[in-house]
Amino acid sequence: MNKEEYKEFYSQVYRHSLAHILAKAVIEIFGKDKVSYAIGPQIDDGFYYDFLLPKNLTNDDLPDIEEKMHEIIKRKEDWSVSELSRDEALKLFEGQKFKEELIRDLPEDEKITIYRTGEDFVDLCRGPHISNSQELMNAAFKIKSVSGAYWRGDENRDQLQRIYVYAFENKKDLKAHLQFIKEAMERDHKKIGPAMELFMFDESAPGMPYWLPRGWKLYNALLEFWRGIHEEHGYQEISAPVINNRRLWVTSGHWGHYRDNMFLVPAREKDAQGNDKLDEKGNEILLIDSDETYAAKPMNCPNAINVYRHTLRSYKELPVRISQVDVIHRKEKSGELNGLFRVQEFRQDDAHIFVTEDQIASEIKDIMDIATEIYGTFGLTYTVELSTRPDDFMGDIEVWNMAEDSLKKILDDQFGEGNYEINEGDGAFYGPKIDLQMKDALGRQWQMGTIQLDFQLPLNFNLKYVADDSSHKRPVMIHRAIFGSFERFIGILTENYKGLFPFWLCPYQVGIVPILPEHNDYAKEVLKSLRAAGIRAEADFAYRNMKEKIKSFHGMKDPYIVIVGDKEVAERTVSVTIRGNKKMNGVPLERFIEICRGMNEGHDLDLVVEA
């Protein structure tokens, strides 16, 4: 066991042991007969434990629980492990319904082990654990929060209280993690986005963002950047219906493999006269598997296929690169929704490319060139991961093996054998894929882009092209995205930049502040000139204090705030406050327009400051 493996093993042991300490502390505080304790696994930065308690915990309870945990550790109690039969274990945990259920669910020949902490606390556990509580004396922990959690994730079961705890080997590591959490909160796009009036959510459409005017400007700036690159690489953008008949999804395989994640528009059962049939309660009878059922599309691929096959293609046309950014919908569990990171409605920067087999390698290289250009514009880098055949795959294994071998060879040639990760069993149901992994400003890893090689859907839809010998051959389909979705990518960028977006991406790039009403005419001229040059500018002509106007633009993080007064009107200049409080005074208006236009065209990350 090397140093890193030992550290990980030790981390698992002390975090898991601290979970037992937490359970013992809660029981001592609230009473053994009043607490039902469920499970307490470790997680990346600590652990949690689920309880059924006689009261709802508040933040005021957390210090008392922490104090009791420290008290228990100071007792330096011995830990012991025992092996029990099923009947012995059920008798020991009699009255603890969650433990009883876990025991009954174990195979009859399963070895059941329990761990005792001192004489008065016992837990069902495989271990391993410490041998004495004094081994935890230097461990550092802090209760993070309490939240609700259904037993075994089933909303029809008991709702428990889940206590989350940060836990680390020492105080230094805990302090560093708490600083990381503080930084993450300051960067949280769920706070920054609404504060900057970029987007909002409403309970009428869970997980479906409303893009506000400022956010929509940012979104469209990103979209135009994306479109420009794809135009250069020969993509043709389309738009297609948001809902499609069930028959399309049956053919594509989504109905059999993805239906639970789709928003359905079911058909209604009709009587002989064509009227809706009602059940005994007077409700309409809905038919899911009817040919009149529709579904909101969770993916764009069948639409791209329809566009490809609306005319017979020649080998001379291939590759056919079809891009689209239509709205798609995917049904998620409510507890998994997370701002722009996990939504139910989003716009994927999607493309589907139809190629001959001998074009696969060159096309995937071109896709990676696009990814490198797009990510590089934001100063981001990526690593690659190959995801192979999942358990619920569709099609012939030999075709899968051929597709996986093709992708492995491409990655070996481009990155070198062994210089990428293989994620076994995580491919799409119709084909293996290359995932592009990216780290954000907080070191969190995101799967952003994806390149999926698909021999199955062209077969399902009987796609063809006319080869050079006039025979009909089947194309190969490549699914790909670079951002993953505009929503999530914007969420990541918001946190990376803390809302201080690059000039070219900002919703408004220049805020104009006339000092007095008599300066409004020149301010309007400045506004008109900037907008004519393609600069997103706004002006505040309200009759209020200049400092209030500047503060408002600062709050929206406009990169440049232009102030015009008597001197600027007379000299036809602008005085500029630059984000970060640097200043440029007396800049000729035309020169300022040149600066702004140059940053737009070059997609600069930094603001220009002139002496």
C-alpha positions, 0 to 999 in steps of 0.5 A, a space after each residue: 500500500 503506497 502513501 496515497 492508498 494508505 491515506 485514503 484507507 485511513 480516511 475511510 476508517 476514521 470517517 466511518 468511525 466518527 459516524 459511529 461516534 455521531 450516532 452514539 452522541 445523538 442517542 445519548 442526547 435524545 435517549 436510546 428509546 427515542 432514536 431510530 438510527 439508519 445508516 452512516 456512510 462516508 462521503 468525499 469530505 466527511 460522512 452523514 448519518 440518518 436518524 428518526 428523532 423525537 424533534 426536528 433539529 435546528 442549528 442550535 442543536 448542532 453545537 451540543 451534538 459536536 460537544 457530545 462527540 468530543 466528550 465521547 472521544 475523550 473517554 478513550 473507549 475500546 472498540 470491539 467487533 463480533 460476528 452474529 447469526 441472523 437471529 442473534 442480530 435481529 434480537 440485538 437490534 430489536 426495536 430498531 426498525 431500520 437495522 432490522 430491515 437491513 438484516 432481513 435483506 441480507 443473504 441468509 449465509 451473509 456474515 453479520 458483524 457488529 461493532 461496539 463503542 464502549 459498552 453501551 453503543 452497538 452498530 451493524 457494520 462491516 468495518 474496519 474501524 479503530 480499536 480505541 476512541 483515542 485514535 480520533 483525538 487529533 481528527 478534526 470535524 464540524 457538523 455541516 448541516 441537517 437535511 431531510 432524507 427518505 429511507 432508502 430514497 423512497 418518498 413513500 417511506 419514513 422521512 429521516 433527518 440526515 446530519 452531514 459532518 465535515 471530517 478530516 485527519 487534522 485541523 489544518 486539512 479541515 480549515 483548508 476545506 472550510 476555506 474551500 467551502 467559503 470560496 465555493 459559496 462566494 462563487 455560487 452561481 445560484 446566488 450570483 446569477 439572480 443577483 446579476 439578473 441573469 436567470 431565475 426559477 419559478 416553482 411552476 416549472 421546477 428545474 426549468 430556468 427563466 433567462 432574464 434580459 441580461 442573462 439572455 444577452 450573455 447566452 446569445 453572446 456565447 451562442 454567436 461565438 459557438 456558431 462562428 466556430 462551427 460555421 468555419 468547420 462546415 456545420 449546418 444549423 437546424 431547428 426541429 420540433 420539441 415534441 415527437 410521436 412515440 413511434 420515433 422514440 421506439 425506433 431510436 430505442 429511447 422508448 425502451 431505454 430512456 422513457 422514465 426520463 422523458 416528459 410524456 404527452 399521453 393519448 386519451 382512450 376513446 369510446 366508440 363515439 370518439 369521446 374520452 373514456 373516464 374511469 370510475 372516479 371520472 378521470 380521463 384514461 391515459 394511454 402511454 403506449 399508444 401510437 397517439 402518445 407524444 414525448 418532449 425530446 430528451 435528445 436531438 439525435 432522431 431529429 437530426 436523423 430525419 433531416 439527414 434522410 429527407 433526401 438521398 445523400 451522396 458520398 460526396 456530401 459526407 461528412 454531413 455535419 448537422 448542429 442544433 441548439 433546440 430546447 430539450 427536456 429530461 425528467 430528473 428527481 427533484 432532489 437532484 436539481 441544482 441551479 443551472 448544473 442540473 436542470 430539466 430543460 436546457 439547450 445542448 450545443 448538439 451536433 450529429 455528423 454522418 460519416 463514412 467509416 474511413 472518415 471517423 478518425 479525421 472527424 473526431 480529430 476535428 471535433 477535438 480541435 473545436 473543443 480545444 479552441 472553445 475551451 482555450 478561449 476561456 483558459 480551460 483545459 480538458 482530459 479525455 475518458 473512454 466510456 464503454 458498453 453499458 449493461 442495457 446496450 442496444 444492438 450487436 456485441 460485435 458492432 460494439 466491439 468494432 466501435 470501441 476498438 475504433 475509439 481506442 485507436 483514435 485516442 491511442 494515436 492522439 494521446 498515446 496508449 494508456 494516457 486516458 481513462 477508461 470508464 467501463 460500462 458508462 457508454 450510451 445505450 447505442 454506442 461507446 463515447 469519449 467524454 471530455 473532463 474539465 476542472 473548474 476554478 474550485 478543482 471540481 471535475 465536470 464531464 462537459 463535452 462528449 463524442 459518441 460513436 454510433 453504428 446502431 441508430 443508422 441501422 435502426 433508421 435504415 440510413 443510406 448514402 450513395 457510394 462511389 460505385 453507385 451502391 447504397 451504404 450505411 453511414 456512421 453517426 457521431 453524436 457530439 457536444 462541447 459545452 454539454 449544455 449552455 445552461 451548465 457551461 454558463 453556470 460553471 463560467 459564472 462560478 469561475 469568474 465570480 460573475 466578472 465575465 470577459 468583456 466579450 461575454 458580458 450582458 452589458 459591456 459599458 454602462 454610461 453615467 451622465 453626471 447631470 441632466 444637461 449631459 444626457 444628450 451627449 450620453 445618448 450620442 455615446 450610447 448610440 455610437 457604441 451600439 452601432 459598433 456592436 457594443 452592448 451598452 446601457 445608460 442611466 438617465 434617471 434623475 439621481 445621484 451619480 454615485 448611485 448610478 455607478 454603484 448600480 452598474 458596479 453591482 451588475 459587474 459592467 466592465 466599463 463605466 463611462 462617466 460624462 460631464 462638462 469636460 467630456 462633452 466639450 472635448 468629445 471624450 469619455 472618462 472610464 472607470 474600469 472594473 477593479 476601480 482603475 480609471 482612464 480619463 479623457 479617452 477620445 470617444 472613437 478610441 474607446 470604441 476601437 478598444 471595445 471593438 477589439 476586445 469583442 473581436 479577439 475574445 480577450 479575457 482581460 480588460 484593456 487599460 490605457 495610461 
